[in-house]
């Protein structure tokens, strides 16, 4: 079983879903310290005026775990919806996802940040990208220690034989400790993604997956992982 563990992000970029697609089980890392001004509560979209941050107001305190971060009010929800609608209302596939956006931003009240992040991530993954990966919460497993040790203990308790990690974790993961415990460690790369039509002269990959969905609709999986599979098939045929 291939597993991955990552902190929940607000309407993540396509690379986050690329990692989810690679594994059998994706675990939201909720019982670790919350970091402010990070991807937990914000992401970027492309607007006619350039890139714009969408930030869920949760305060700046880092004296809490991710699962403890509350959303004190719902005033931001309609603002985010209106900003997204104004930015992408003329995109080819905006209407395809309009009901989903209205439910998230206009109909439902979110109490905790992790609930919002996980709902949007799982729904986009399963219903819009066709990903069949299973999801879990780190609080369902035994975790202790700090940073590298804590993550390794979590992976061990999950019981997978392969762990796929994002490249940022190279700063603290000790690869040898995984090998000693019989766990194959692989590193995800986020290179080579093809561009697609975007409301910007200077294309940027580091924006919310919503940008990709609104512009490409059902073809979105191709721009996340399908191009890689197609490239592999072509290479095979050439040989």
N, C-alpha and C positions, 0 to 999 in steps of 0.2 A: 504494500500500500504506500502510495506517495502522499505526503502531507506537506502543508505549508501553514505557517502561523504569521499573522500580521495584525497590527492595530487597525481598528475600524476607521475608515476615512469617509468624509462627506462627499457624496457624488464623485467617486474616485476617477482617476484618469484611466485610459485604456490598458496601460501596463498592469494595473492592479487586477483587472479581469483576465489578462493574459496569464498571470500567475495562478489565478483561481482555476482557469481552464486546464492547466498543466497537471493538477493534482486530483487525487481521489477524495481527500478530506481537507477542507480549509477551515482553520480555527481562528476565530476572532480573539485577539489578545486583549481581553478587557480588564484583567486584574493587575495592571501595571500603571505606573504613574502617568497622569495626564500631562501633556506638554502644550503650553499655550502658543499661539501664533504658529500652528502646525496644521497638518492635513486633517486632523481629527474633526475640526469644526469649520473648515473652509476649503474652497477650491476656486479655480479660475474658469471663466467662460470668455468667449470672443464676442464683443459688441461692436457696433458701428464706430464707436469711439476708441476701440482698442481693447486690450485685455482688462477684465474687471474681476475683482475678488467678490465672491459670495461668502459671507461669514455668518455663522450662527452665533448669536451673542450668548456666551456662557460664563463670562468673567475671565480673569487672568490667573486665578489661583492654581498653583500646581500641587497644593497640599491635598490631593484627592486622586483616587484611581479613576481610570477612564469610565468604569461602570458607575461611578458616583457623580459624574458630571450631569447636573440638572439643567434644563432649559427653562428659565424663570418665567417667560411669557411667550406668546405666540405672535406678537406684532410683526416680527421679522418674516413670517411665513408668506404673507401676501406680497411683501416687498420683493422677496426672492422670486415668487411666481411672476410678478409683473416684469421684473428685470429679465427673466428668462424669456418670457413671451415677447417682450419688445425686441430682444436681441435675435430671437430665432423664429418669430412668427411667420416669416416669409421663407423659411428653410423648407426644402421639399417634403420632409417627413415629420414636421412639427406636429401636425394634427394626429399622427399615428400614436403619439405618446401623451397627448393632451389630457386624456382621462386619468392617466397615472399621475401626472403633475398636479392636476386639480385635487385628487385624493390626498396626495402627500402634503400639499401646501394650503389647500383651502378647506378640506373636510376633516382632517385628523389633527388632533392636538398632541404634540410630543412632549413627554415629561423628561425623558433622559436622552442625551445625545447619542449614546451607543445604540439605542432602539431605532432612532431615525437612520443612523448610518447603516446598520445591519439590514433594516427593512429595504432601503433603497438598493443596497448592493445585491442582496439576494434576489430581489424582484427583477432587477435589470439583468442579472446573470442568467436566471432561469427562463424568464418570460420573453426577454428581448434578444438575448444572445444565444439561447439554447444550450447553456452550460448545465451539465448534469452532476457536477461536483456536490458532495454533501458538505453541510456547514455545521459548525459546532462552536461552543463558547469555552474559552480557556478555564472558566470557573467550574466546568464540569469535570476537570481533571486535577490531579495533584501537582501543585507548583510550590517550590520553595527555593530559596537562594536569591541571587541577584544576577541580572543581565545574562551572561553566557550560561552560568550554571542553572538559572531558573528556566531558561528556554530549553536547555538540553533535558532537564528533568521532565518538562512538559512533553517534549517529543517522545521521550522514553515511555511516559505513561500512556500516551496515545497509542503506541505500539506499532507504528509504521516502520517499514524497513528502509525507506528513502525519505529524506527531508530536503525540500527545495526552498532555498532562501533567496531573498532579494539581495542585490549587490551591496547595499548600505550596511548590511550586517557583517560584512567582512572586517569591519573595524573592531568587532568584539567576539565573534565566534571563533572558537579554537577547534579547527577542523579535526585534529588528531583525537580529540575526546569523542567525537562522533564515530570515527573509525574503530576506536577501541571497544565501543559498545555495539559494533555491528550495524551501524546506521550509515547508509550511503548518503553523502552530502553533495548536493548539486547546487549550482549557482545560476540564477535567472539573469538573462541579459535582455535589455530593452533597446536593442539596436535594430535598425533596418526597417522600421515601420514605414509603409508607403504613405504618401500624402493623399489627401482627398480634397474635394472642393470645400473651401472654408471662407467665411466672411472676413478675410484679412489678406492683405497683399503679402505680408510676411508670414508664412505658415508656421504654426507652432504645435508641437505634439503635447506639451505639458498643460493640457486643459482637461476639464471634466469630460467623461465619456459621453455626456449629453450632447456635446458638440458633434461627435462622430455619429451618434444615433440620428440626430436631426438632419444631418446632411446625407447619410447613406442608408438609413432604414435597415431593411433586412440584410443588406450587404455588409453591415458593420463587422461581423465575425471575420470576414476576409481581411479587413484592415488591422485586425488584432493578431490573429494566428493563421488564418487561411492562406495568406500570401506566403508564409513560411512553408506550409505543407505543399503548396503549389510549386514553390522553388525547389523543394526537395524532390518532388516527382519529376520535374524537368531535368534536374541533375542526373537522376537515375536513368532517364530515357537517353540522355546524351552519352552516358557511359556505355 
